[in-house]
């Protein structure tokens, strides 16, 4: 609605307080997983509920999946710009297959929150799956943790998703 990312950040920090235990989880993760001085590219791939057939065109949703390779290509572009620095990739995704793809493409340089709930491509969306052995609180907490970790990266590769949009509000200087 025309607000700058800096204004969104100001409103967010003035009116929203992330629980201390969630901030602590993010701090522990980044301290343990991000190498000191490494250029970290954050990748957020939203798959299981991000497409909505032909009607999606009317609602600004994708009508088909974006190939994982398109995200990998953008990661490579960001890494070229950061060369010769040491680098890592943080992947936040709701799809098991996306994480596996990124690990095949970039090897042990990929880190992810292993406790994050994930589904299979084409399956039920994580936040709507009542059979998933994870509470709704854990699903929501995982999303907030992912958004905050993505905000702590040096460059964000994202699609259309409110989760990665929130990362930009948490860190208005984050290039994407």
C-alpha positions in Angstrom: 0.0 0.0 0.0 2.8 2.3 -0.7 4.7 2.0 2.6 8.5 1.7 2.3 10.2 -1.3 3.9 11.8 1.1 6.4 8.3 2.3 7.5 7.0 -1.3 7.6 10.0 -2.2 9.8 9.3 0.8 12.1 5.7 -0.3 12.5 6.6 -3.9 13.0 9.1 -3.2 15.7 6.8 -0.7 17.4 3.8 -3.0 17.5 5.0 -6.6 17.3 7.2 -8.4 19.8 8.5 -11.8 18.9 8.6 -14.2 21.8 12.0 -14.3 23.6 12.3 -18.1 23.1 11.8 -17.7 19.4 14.4 -15.0 19.1 16.7 -17.3 21.2 16.1 -20.2 18.8 17.0 -18.0 15.8 20.1 -16.7 17.6 21.2 -20.2 18.4 20.6 -21.4 14.9 22.5 -18.6 13.2 25.4 -18.8 15.7 25.7 -22.6 15.2 25.0 -22.9 11.5 26.2 -19.7 9.8 30.0 -19.6 9.5 31.6 -16.3 10.7 32.0 -13.9 7.8 30.2 -16.1 5.3 27.9 -14.6 2.7 24.6 -16.3 3.3 22.0 -16.5 0.6 18.5 -17.2 2.0 16.1 -19.1 -0.2 12.4 -19.3 0.5 10.5 -21.7 -1.8 6.8 -22.0 -1.1 5.3 -24.9 -3.0 2.5 -26.9 -1.5 -0.1 -24.1 -1.5 1.4 -21.4 -3.7 -0.4 -22.3 -6.9 -4.1 -22.0 -7.6 -5.0 -23.3 -11.1 -6.3 -20.9 -13.7 -8.2 -18.9 -11.1 -4.9 -18.0 -9.5 -4.3 -15.4 -12.3 -7.3 -13.5 -10.9 -5.8 -13.5 -7.3 -2.2 -12.8 -8.1 -1.2 -16.4 -7.3 1.0 -18.5 -9.6 -0.8 -20.9 -11.8 2.1 -23.3 -12.1 5.1 -24.3 -10.1 8.3 -22.3 -10.4 11.1 -24.9 -11.1 13.6 -25.3 -8.3 16.3 -24.7 -10.9 15.1 -21.1 -11.3 15.9 -20.5 -7.6 19.2 -22.3 -7.9 20.1 -20.0 -10.9 19.3 -16.9 -8.8 21.5 -18.3 -6.0 24.4 -18.8 -8.4 23.9 -15.2 -9.6 24.1 -13.9 -6.0 27.1 -16.0 -5.2 29.0 -14.7 -8.3 28.4 -11.2 -7.1 29.7 -12.1 -3.6 32.8 -13.9 -4.9 35.4 -14.7 -3.6 33.8 -14.8 -0.1 33.0 -18.0 1.7 29.3 -18.7 1.2 26.4 -20.7 2.6 22.8 -21.1 1.6 19.9 -21.2 4.1 16.8 -22.9 2.6 13.4 -22.4 4.1 10.8 -24.5 2.3 7.6 -26.4 2.8 8.7 -29.1 0.3 11.0 -32.0 1.1 12.0 -32.3 -2.6 13.1 -28.6 -2.8 15.5 -29.0 0.1 16.9 -32.2 -1.4 17.3 -30.5 -4.8 19.2 -27.6 -3.2 21.5 -30.0 -1.3 22.2 -31.8 -4.5 23.0 -28.6 -6.3 25.1 -26.9 -3.5 26.2 -29.8 -1.3 27.1 -29.3 2.3 27.0 -25.5 1.9 23.2 -25.7 2.4 21.7 -25.4 5.9 18.1 -25.7 7.0 16.1 -25.8 10.1 15.8 -29.6 10.3 12.9 -29.6 12.7 10.7 -27.5 10.3 7.7 -29.4 9.1 7.8 -30.2 5.4 5.4 -32.0 3.0 6.0 -33.6 -0.3 5.6 -31.6 -3.5 1.9 -31.6 -4.6 0.8 -32.7 -1.2 -1.3 -31.0 1.4 0.0 -27.6 2.6 1.8 -27.9 5.9 -0.4 -25.4 7.7 -3.5 -27.2 6.6 -2.4 -30.8 7.1 -4.2 -32.1 10.2 -2.5 -35.5 9.9 1.0 -34.0 10.3 2.4 -34.9 13.8 3.1 -31.3 14.6 1.0 -28.9 16.6 -0.4 -25.7 15.0 1.9 -23.8 17.4 4.9 -25.6 16.1 3.9 -25.0 12.5 3.5 -21.2 13.2 6.7 -21.1 15.3 8.6 -22.8 12.5 7.3 -20.2 10.0 8.4 -17.3 12.2 11.8 -18.8 12.8 12.3 -19.3 9.1 11.2 -15.6 8.4 13.7 -14.3 11.0 16.6 -16.5 9.8 15.9 -15.4 6.2 16.0 -11.8 7.5 19.5 -12.5 8.9 20.9 -13.5 5.5 22.9 -11.3 3.1 20.6 -11.8 0.0 17.1 -13.3 -0.3 15.9 -15.4 -3.2 12.1 -15.5 -2.8 8.9 -16.0 -4.6 5.4 -14.6 -3.9 4.9 -15.4 -0.2 3.9 -13.4 2.9 6.6 -15.3 4.9 9.5 -14.0 2.9 7.8 -10.6 2.6 7.9 -10.6 6.5 11.6 -11.2 6.3 12.0 -8.0 4.3 10.0 -6.1 6.9 12.2 -7.6 9.7 15.3 -6.5 7.7 14.5 -3.6 5.4 18.1 -3.4 4.1 18.0 -7.0 2.9 18.5 -7.2 -0.9 16.4 -9.6 -2.8 
